[in-house]
Amino acid sequence: MLARGLRRVRHNSARAAPRPPTRQVGGLRKRPPSPEALSLYRDCLRAARHFHWADKNGEPWNVVLKRSTRKEFEQARDEPDPLMVARMLVVGRECLDKTVQQFEAAQKRIEAKVAQTRTR
């Protein structure tokens, strides 16, 4: 009789949806990052790869942008308010899209200038 009960418990637990893994920090359990936040973070890192020139201190902008992105996401990681998290994701996505569009427009202007001034 006991074996039947154990089988039933194992069978029912096998059908349950797996819980996302949590990480233990200072005695508190933390949720993993949302898929939207992870996607935005990866897109920010991808966009940062295109900034090759150096700033006034001689440090490449892609390194500066990657460090800044990591810092911003680490600061926002423990935000408990879901509305604030949603707002940060929307604003972050809008800023990234605007930056990428401006970068692409500048790139096209540079290419047009080079093509115009090129001598054959």
C-alpha positions, 0 to 999 in steps of 0.5 A: 500500500505504501509503495502505491502511494509513493508511486502516485506522489512521484507520478504527480510530481513528474507532471508538475511544471519545473520551477525556475532555479533560484540563487541564494544571496545573503539568505534571500532567494532571488529569481532569475532574470526575466527573458525580456531583461536578458534579451535587452541586456544581450542586445545592448552588448551586441550594439556596444560591439559596433562602437570601436573608437576611443573616448577622450581618455583613450579607452574604447567606447565598446568597453565603456558601454559594456561596463556601463550596461553591466552596472545598470543591470546589476543595480536594477536586478533587485528591484521589487516593484514589477511596474518599475521593472516594466518601465525600465525595460520599456525605456531601456528598449526605446533608448537602445533602438534610438541609439542604434538608429542614430548610429546607423544614420551616422554610418550611412552619412559617413559612407556617402561622404567617403563615396562622394570624395573618393577619387577614381 
